[in-house]
Amino acid sequence: MKSRAFHFLLAALATATSLSHAAETLSVVPDSAQALSTVGGRFANLDDASATRVSPANIVEIERPELLINLAAWNGDIRFDGATSSSVKMSQSWVYPGSLYFVAPIIPKKVAFGFGISSPFGMAATFPKEMDPQLRYVIPYEARLLALDFTPALSFKMAKNLNVAIGMDIIYSELTLGRIYPWFAGPFGPGPNGPEGELEMKGSGWGVGGYAGINWEFAKGHRIAIVGRLPVTINYEGEHKFSNIPAAAQGVGFSDRGSFQSDMTFPGSIAVGYGVDVTDRLTLGFDFQWSDNSSHDDIPLDLGNNQPLLGGANGAALSWKDSIDLGTGVTYKLNKNWRVRGGYLYSENSQPELNYIPSAAVNDRHVFGLGVGWRGESRSVDLAYAYVFNPTRTIGSNADPALNGNYKHQWHVLSLSITQKF
């Protein structure tokens, strides 16, 4: 029973780190409506202020200061049907992320500054506390990761057809984990009918990384964009709390609260995009991205004086692999003011069966985007819808047999972007 409780803790930790990892290639899709609707072909063609983070060399082409505000609504359908007839479904299916970006030309068409605040790594997974008894001590009821990315960037026109840029990822992150703890499973409980408790772990930290990009028009109407991003490591420090801690546990030095420390690495990536203006109205894009997801090799877990309650282990081995994205996007100008867009993105799954859990029930991901945009002299409005489809994945060799079964994970995403030029 002690090993089952420990595996529960590792599952909770893996959930949150999976959500952070998902932000780059598996779960969180682009935040602006233009980028979302051309999801698989945006790097060389994106021309709104969100390029500050996505493809920063593009922002030097913005001629007037502009502020971009993005609002989104996500509706998720995440469900696990176990091989032993147990099942659980995500209890809070709506998420409402937002972001904003500002671009200001310093020397028009030569030097531009951009700044963004977004949450590309954030997600939340919640399940009912009163879930199936077979899963109650295996699946965390809460795993939340908030990551705010502050991204200043400078873009320069180095030659007539060559733009370059550098930027920084300054990330503040909060990690919250909650699970039911079976005190009766260890040496301090009175037996199988003994008390349960709740274990909550909360920590926060900062991390800094960098990125750079180029956009080269090597022939009229043909562009190549390259964006490289360094990994960012966050060291989390905070507090953990136990409820209903037995007197026997307190009597040997354990406490109902203590320190909590962990760290995780948001992966680096290299992206290459090709954009082509087929006609004055039709633009195509094709993207490839490689992400260093194996940087999540090991996640430490430190509960201070309560560390022995984890059964002597100090972390979780995730064994993730690097992954790639491939996709395309298209924009068609109906007239001076109106544009319609579409896109498709394939993201390769990077999680092995061994540590697979319902809170991060991903598979090879397919994203289908559609959008429409209106542009005026000083204001633009864009709307996009995306369907994020992960084919049902069957797991048969999980470290905990209770987690073998079928995993469903799908999202509907609606994004609204408003740009004001000054």
BELDA-V382936 format. One record per backbone hydrogen bond with DSSP energy under -0.5 kcal/mol. CO is the residue of the C=O (numbers start at 1). NH is the residue of the N-H. If there is no record, write none. Layout:
CO,NH + CO,NH
This chain:
1,5 + 2,6 + 3,7 + 4,8 + 5,9 + 6,10 + 7,11 + 8,12 + 9,13 + 10,14 + 11,15 + 12,16 + 13,17 + 14,18 + 15,19 + 16,20 + 17,21 + 18,22 + 19,23 + 20,23 + 21,24 + 21,25 + 22,26 + 22,27 + 22,28 + 32,36 + 33,37 + 34,38 + 36,39 + 38,41 + 40,287 + 42,46 + 48,51 + 49,52 + 50,53 + 50,54 + 51,55 + 55,58 + 56,59 + 57,60 + 58,61 + 59,62 + 60,109 + 61,63 + 65,422 + 66,103 + 67,420 + 68,101 + 69,418 + 70,99 + 71,416 + 73,414 + 74,95 + 75,412 + 77,410 + 78,90 + 79,408 + 80,82 + 80,88 + 81,406 + 82,85 + 86,82 + 87,132 + 88,80 + 89,128 + 91,93 + 93,76 + 95,74 + 97,72 + 99,70 + 100,117 + 101,68 + 102,115 + 103,66 + 104,113 + 107,110 + 107,111 + 110,157 + 111,106 + 111,107 + 112,155 + 113,104 + 114,153 + 115,102 + 116,151 + 117,100 + 118,149 + 119,122 + 123,145 + 125,143 + 126,91 + 126,92 + 129,131 + 132,135 + 132,136 + 135,138 + 135,139 + 136,180 + 141,127 + 142,178 + 143,125 + 144,176 + 145,123 + 145,147 + 146,174 + 147,121 + 147,149 + 148,150 + 148,172 + 149,118 + 149,151 + 150,152 + 150,170 + 151,116 + 152,168 + 153,114 + 154,166 + 155,112 + 156,158 + 156,164 + 159,162 + 161,217 + 162,158 + 162,159 + 163,215 + 164,156 + 165,213 + 166,154 + 167,211 + 168,170 + 169,171 + 169,209 + 170,150 + 171,207 + 172,148 + 173,205 + 174,146 + 175,203 + 176,144 + 177,201 + 178,141 + 178,142 + 179,199 + 180,182 + 181,183 + 181,197 + 182,185 + 183,186 + 183,189 + 186,189 + 191,194 + 195,183 + 195,184 + 197,181 + 198,200 + 198,243 + 199,179 + 200,241 + 201,177 + 202,239 + 203,175 + 204,237 + 205,173 + 206,235 + 207,171 + 209,169 + 210,230 + 211,167 + 212,228 + 213,165 + 214,226 + 215,163 + 215,217 + 216,218 + 216,224 + 219,222 + 221,277 + 222,218 + 222,219 + 223,275 + 224,216 + 225,273 + 226,214 + 227,271 + 228,212 + 229,269 + 232,266 + 234,236 + 234,264 + 236,262 + 237,204 + 238,260 + 239,202 + 240,258 + 241,200 + 246,249 + 246,250 + 247,251 + 248,252 + 249,252 + 249,254 + 250,253 + 256,242 + 258,240 + 260,238 + 261,302 + 262,236 + 264,234 + 264,266 + 266,232 + 268,292 + 269,229 + 270,290 + 271,227 + 272,288 + 273,225 + 274,286 + 275,223 + 276,278 + 276,284 + 281,283 + 281,333 + 282,278 + 282,279 + 283,331 + 284,276 + 285,329 + 286,274 + 287,327 + 288,272 + 289,325 + 290,270 + 291,293 + 291,323 + 292,295 + 293,296 + 294,297 + 297,318 + 297,319 + 298,300 + 299,316 + 300,263 + 302,261 + 303,306 + 304,307 + 306,309 + 307,310 + 307,312 + 308,311 + 310,313 + 314,301 + 316,299 + 316,318 + 323,291 + 324,348 + 325,289 + 326,346 + 327,287 + 328,40 + 328,344 + 329,285 + 330,342 + 331,283 + 332,334 + 332,340 + 337,375 + 338,334 + 338,335 + 339,373 + 340,332 + 341,371 + 342,330 + 343,369 + 344,328 + 345,367 + 346,326 + 347,365 + 350,321 + 350,352 + 353,356 + 354,399 + 357,360 + 358,361 + 360,362 + 364,391 + 365,347 + 366,389 + 367,345 + 368,387 + 369,343 + 370,385 + 371,341 + 372,383 + 373,339 + 374,381 + 378,421 + 379,376 + 380,419 + 381,374 + 382,417 + 383,372 + 384,415 + 385,370 + 386,388 + 386,413 + 387,368 + 387,389 + 388,390 + 388,411 + 389,366 + 389,391 + 390,409 + 393,395 + 393,407 + 395,405 + 399,401 + 400,403 + 401,404 + 404,83 + 405,395 + 406,81 + 407,393 + 408,79 + 409,390 + 410,77 + 411,388 + 412,75 + 413,386 + 414,73 + 415,384 + 416,71 + 417,382 + 418,69 + 419,380 + 420,67
